[in-house]
Amino acid sequence: MAARKNTPRLSQEWRERIRSGVILARLEQAALGELEISPASLKAAEIVLRKTIPDLARTEVTGEDGKPQEMTISWKEPK
């Protein structure tokens, strides 16, 4: 059977998001006690999620020499 020409293809990024969503749903079920997950499956889920979802990190923005950042807003009256 010939492949369809007008079928949209999922990008690799979307495929990873979908997989991540399924993994997160299973982890949520396990956290709620609805599903038992083996330690090996839990570790595998952790590895996949680290590859597909970025970790949240604290970011601090400072000015020159570590001083607080200053912001100046200038306003001109409309004519």
Backbone as JSON, one array per atom type, in Angstrom:
{
  "sequence": "MAARKNTPRLSQEWRERIRSGVILARLEQAALGELEISPASLKAAEIVLRKTIPDLARTEVTGEDGKPQEMTISWKEPK",
  "N": [[0.85, -1.17, 0.0], [0.58, 2.19, -0.82], [2.16, 5.04, 0.65], [0.46, 7.7, 2.31], [0.31, 10.94, 0.99], [-0.55, 13.37, 2.03], [-0.63, 13.18, 4.77], [0.04, 14.51, 7.88], [3.22, 14.6, 9.39], [4.53, 13.78, 12.54], [6.81, 15.75, 14.33], [10.05, 15.0, 15.68], [10.34, 16.23, 18.13], [7.67, 16.52, 19.02], [6.95, 13.86, 19.22], [8.57, 13.07, 21.37], [7.47, 14.67, 23.37], [4.9, 13.57, 23.59], [5.52, 10.96, 24.43], [6.71, 11.63, 26.87], [4.52, 12.69, 28.18], [2.92, 10.43, 28.54], [4.55, 8.93, 30.24], [4.66, 10.65, 32.45], [1.97, 10.59, 33.2], [1.71, 7.93, 34.05], [3.48, 7.95, 36.21], [2.13, 9.73, 37.85], [-0.17, 8.22, 38.43], [1.05, 6.22, 39.91], [1.97, 7.7, 42.08], [-0.44, 8.39, 43.22], [-1.25, 5.98, 44.17], [-2.59, 4.28, 42.5], [-1.34, 2.59, 40.79], [1.24, 0.2, 40.57], [4.7, 0.52, 40.41], [7.77, -0.77, 39.4], [11.08, -0.52, 40.86], [13.03, -0.48, 38.8], [11.54, 0.35, 36.57], [10.82, 2.86, 37.43], [13.31, 4.14, 37.55], [14.01, 4.04, 34.83], [12.0, 5.68, 33.78], [12.75, 8.1, 34.96], [15.23, 8.56, 33.68], [14.46, 8.85, 30.96], [12.78, 11.09, 31.16], [14.58, 13.04, 32.02], [16.0, 13.4, 29.71], [14.13, 14.46, 27.95], [12.57, 16.51, 29.12], [13.37, 19.64, 30.28], [15.21, 20.39, 33.27], [14.03, 22.41, 35.95], [15.61, 25.32, 36.89], [17.09, 27.57, 39.19], [17.49, 30.93, 38.44], [19.43, 33.75, 38.64], [19.45, 37.17, 38.13], [21.75, 39.66, 37.9], [23.18, 42.96, 38.27], [25.95, 45.02, 37.28], [29.03, 43.99, 38.73], [27.76, 42.28, 40.53], [25.79, 43.71, 41.78], [22.39, 44.85, 42.46], [20.11, 44.75, 39.7], [19.3, 47.53, 37.7], [16.53, 49.29, 36.35], [15.52, 51.57, 33.99], [12.89, 53.56, 32.99], [11.78, 55.51, 30.46], [9.53, 58.06, 29.61], [7.64, 59.57, 27.16], [5.42, 62.18, 26.61], [2.52, 61.75, 24.67], [1.82, 63.54, 21.64]],
  "CA": [[0.0, 0.0, 0.0], [1.39, 3.41, -0.93], [2.04, 5.97, 1.77], [-0.35, 8.89, 2.03], [1.15, 12.13, 0.81], [-1.04, 14.52, 2.78], [-0.66, 12.88, 6.19], [1.06, 15.28, 8.58], [4.18, 13.82, 10.17], [4.9, 14.37, 13.82], [8.24, 15.99, 14.46], [10.67, 14.24, 16.76], [10.05, 16.95, 19.38], [6.32, 16.17, 19.44], [6.96, 12.45, 19.65], [9.14, 13.03, 22.72], [6.49, 15.26, 24.29], [3.83, 12.6, 23.8], [6.08, 9.91, 25.29], [6.89, 12.2, 28.21], [3.2, 12.82, 28.78], [2.49, 9.09, 28.97], [5.36, 8.57, 31.4], [4.2, 11.47, 33.57], [0.66, 10.08, 33.62], [1.94, 6.69, 34.82], [4.09, 8.34, 37.49], [1.06, 10.32, 38.65], [-0.97, 7.1, 38.92], [1.83, 5.55, 40.96], [1.98, 8.58, 43.25], [-1.77, 8.34, 43.83], [-1.51, 4.62, 44.63], [-3.44, 3.57, 41.54], [-0.51, 1.75, 39.94], [2.51, -0.21, 41.15], [5.82, 0.65, 39.48], [8.99, -1.37, 39.93], [12.2, 0.43, 40.93], [13.68, -0.4, 37.5], [10.69, 1.18, 35.71], [10.92, 4.22, 37.94], [14.61, 4.66, 37.12], [13.92, 4.23, 33.38], [11.18, 6.87, 33.57], [13.59, 9.24, 35.33], [16.24, 8.76, 32.62], [13.8, 9.37, 29.77], [12.3, 12.45, 31.43], [15.74, 13.95, 32.05], [16.41, 13.66, 28.32], [13.09, 15.12, 27.16], [12.02, 17.67, 29.8], [14.47, 20.33, 30.98], [15.07, 20.62, 34.71], [13.86, 23.8, 36.33], [16.77, 25.78, 37.64], [17.0, 28.93, 39.69], [18.33, 31.85, 37.69], [19.5, 35.06, 39.28], [19.95, 38.2, 37.23], [22.35, 40.75, 38.67], [23.8, 44.01, 37.49], [27.42, 45.06, 37.29], [29.71, 43.62, 39.97], [26.87, 41.56, 41.44], [24.83, 44.63, 42.39], [21.04, 44.67, 41.91], [19.88, 45.28, 38.36], [18.47, 48.73, 37.66], [15.78, 49.47, 35.12], [15.05, 52.94, 33.81], [11.83, 53.67, 32.01], [11.56, 56.91, 30.07], [8.2, 58.23, 29.05], [7.4, 60.82, 26.44], [4.01, 62.46, 26.46], [2.07, 61.77, 23.27], [1.44, 64.88, 21.17]],
  "C": [[0.89, 1.24, 0.0], [1.13, 4.32, 0.27], [1.2, 7.17, 1.36], [0.57, 10.11, 1.96], [0.72, 13.29, 1.68], [-1.14, 14.27, 4.29], [0.42, 13.68, 6.9], [1.94, 14.35, 9.42], [4.46, 14.53, 11.48], [6.4, 14.58, 13.86], [8.76, 15.18, 15.64], [10.36, 14.9, 18.11], [8.65, 16.59, 19.91], [6.23, 14.72, 19.89], [7.5, 12.32, 21.06], [8.18, 13.62, 23.74], [5.38, 14.27, 24.61], [4.32, 11.48, 24.71], [6.24, 10.4, 26.72], [5.56, 12.32, 28.92], [2.68, 11.49, 29.3], [3.25, 8.67, 30.22], [4.9, 9.36, 32.62], [2.85, 11.0, 34.09], [0.81, 8.81, 34.46], [2.56, 6.99, 36.17], [3.04, 8.96, 38.41], [0.16, 9.22, 39.24], [-0.26, 6.38, 40.05], [1.84, 6.39, 42.23], [0.64, 8.56, 43.98], [-2.14, 6.95, 44.33], [-2.38, 3.8, 43.71], [-2.67, 2.55, 40.72], [0.78, 1.42, 40.69], [3.6, -0.11, 40.09], [7.06, 0.06, 40.14], [10.09, -0.31, 40.0], [12.92, 0.59, 39.58], [12.87, 0.48, 36.54], [10.75, 2.64, 36.14], [12.23, 4.88, 37.49], [14.6, 4.93, 35.61], [13.1, 5.48, 33.06], [11.98, 8.13, 33.88], [14.6, 9.57, 34.22], [15.6, 9.38, 31.38], [13.35, 10.81, 29.99], [13.45, 13.45, 31.5], [16.21, 14.3, 30.65], [15.4, 14.51, 27.55], [12.52, 16.39, 27.8], [13.14, 18.37, 30.55], [14.17, 20.48, 32.46], [14.84, 22.11, 34.96], [15.04, 24.2, 37.19], [16.54, 27.23, 38.08], [17.97, 29.8, 38.9], [18.27, 33.21, 38.38], [20.12, 36.04, 38.31], [20.48, 39.34, 38.1], [22.95, 41.77, 37.73], [25.31, 43.91, 37.54], [27.95, 44.73, 38.67], [28.79, 42.97, 40.99], [25.85, 42.43, 42.14], [23.45, 44.37, 41.78], [20.91, 45.34, 40.54], [18.98, 46.5, 38.45], [17.78, 48.83, 36.32], [15.27, 50.89, 35.09], [14.03, 52.95, 32.7], [11.65, 55.15, 31.71], [10.23, 57.0, 29.36], [8.13, 59.57, 28.36], [5.91, 60.99, 26.28], [3.61, 62.42, 24.99], [1.63, 63.18, 22.88], [-0.01, 64.95, 20.82]]
}
